[in-house]
Amino acid sequence: MDQNSIAWKVAESCFEQGAEFVLTNAPIALRMGGINDLAAKTGSEIVPCDVTKDEDMEALIDRAMELYGQVDFILHSVGMSLNIRKNKPYTGSNYDFMHKTLDISAISFHRLLQTCYNKDAIREGGSVVCLTYIAAQRVFPDYGEMAESKALLESITRSFGYHYGVKNKVRVNSISQSPTMTTAGSGVGGFDAFLDFANKMSPLGNANAESCADYCVSLFSDLTRMVTMQNLYNDGGYSSTGVSEPVMSMFGDKD
């Protein structure tokens, strides 16, 4: 996580609204030190967590509850494709890499929710949000196995959202964000060209990280207390647009 990350922007927006929270990242990522600046700015404690390990997830939630009791909101902003990192094409995927990608990027969300569910860690009416992408529904060739990860993430949102809503009125939603120039996003092949294409396709243009952060804050608030199990688009209208005039103009003059 760095200052270009959506999670970083969410933390800043929540802090501006008076929220207190813990920050977390993988232990190996903490060595890079960037998150320390965010912690200093927001007065937050950093709790290391490998999201693929049950014991780490439990330790993270236990520490949050030690500090705040039941929590009001949680953001899941985790995603990594090992096959993409290793430059393996989708049709030549390494399945061990794929299993790890699914565990990190999607199953970790179930692990988070189940840990909170069992510990009664989220107050009644609380909110959990994860970040997804429209590749869960449509084909983007260079997005690789992350498409399956996002599809699973959205399914977990619906399924666990039902159970957590019944138990404690906890809301669970996903935000499908525009392509955003983050460290993770820029690792996808042809990302710059696609960023421009998406911007031309969207009536409002691409939604930036700051607007996603604001959307997250609204979903954490009581203003959206009856919204749950939804995949919500923050994409400037991209998801509902078949084709736009700027995109059509890329293919030649009109007759």
Buried (B, 14 or more C-beta within 10 A) or exposed (E): BBBBBBBBBBBBBBBEEEBBBBBBBBEEBBEEEBBEEBBEEBEBBBBBBBBBBEEBBBBBBBBBBEBBEBBBBBBBBBBBBBBBEEEBEBEEBBEEBBEBBBBBBBBBBBBBBBBBBEBEBBBEEBBBBBBBBBBBBEEBEBBBBBBBBBBBBBBBBBBBBEBBBEEBBBBBBBBBBBBBEBEBBEEBEEBEEBBBBBBBBBEEBBBBBBBBBBBBBBBBEEEBEEBBBBBBBBBBBBBEBEEBEEBEEEEEEEE
